Amino acid sequence: MRFLVAMITAVVFALIATVYLSSPIASWLVDKFTFDNPDQVADLHSAVFMGVNLAAMLVGWVVGWLIGGGLSRERPTTPDS
């Protein structure tokens, strides 16, 4: 159960980052530099975009792992006599 929750939250965090965060952050960072070649712009933009998505997915995995750990704790059982 813990792995399932971690995978689902990782996907959700990555999706949210892809839609709302990655492109603005990548564009902001690309605007901070000057380039000689348009390919350099595209390479940096792609690398930052993928890096933000990866970071969000890792954060989502950790959050899901912690939530899943709370859900899947073993409950003490009393032995039948």
C-alpha positions, -999 to 999 in steps of 0.1 A, spaced: 0 0 0 29 23 8 44 20 -27 10 26 -43 4 58 -24 39 70 -31 36 64 -68 2 81 -70 14 112 -52 46 113 -72 25 114 -104 2 140 -91 30 163 -79 48 158 -113 16 167 -132 10 198 -111 46 209 -116 44 202 -154 13 223 -158 20 252 -134 57 254 -124 82 240 -149 77 262 -179 76 296 -160 107 286 -140 125 274 -171 116 306 -190 127 328 -161 160 310 -158 167 312 -196 160 350 -195 188 354 -169 215 344 -194 227 355 -228 233 329 -255 252 327 -289 231 300 -303 193 293 -302 201 256 -295 217 266 -262 184 283 -252 164 252 -261 188 229 -243 188 249 -211 150 253 -212 145 216 -216 170 207 -189 154 230 -164 119 219 -174 128 182 -168 148 190 -136 118 208 -121 96 179 -130 120 154 -115 123 174 -83 85 176 -80 82 139 -86 108 131 -59 90 154 -34 57 137 -43 73 103 -37 86 113 -3 52 128 7 34 97 -5 58 75 13 52 93 45 14 93 40 15 56 30 35 47 60 9 61 83 -18 42 65 -1 8 65 11 6 100 6 -28 115 -19 -29 142 -12 -50 172 -33 -81 174 -42 -101 204 -35 -139 201 -65 -161 203 -64 -185 233 
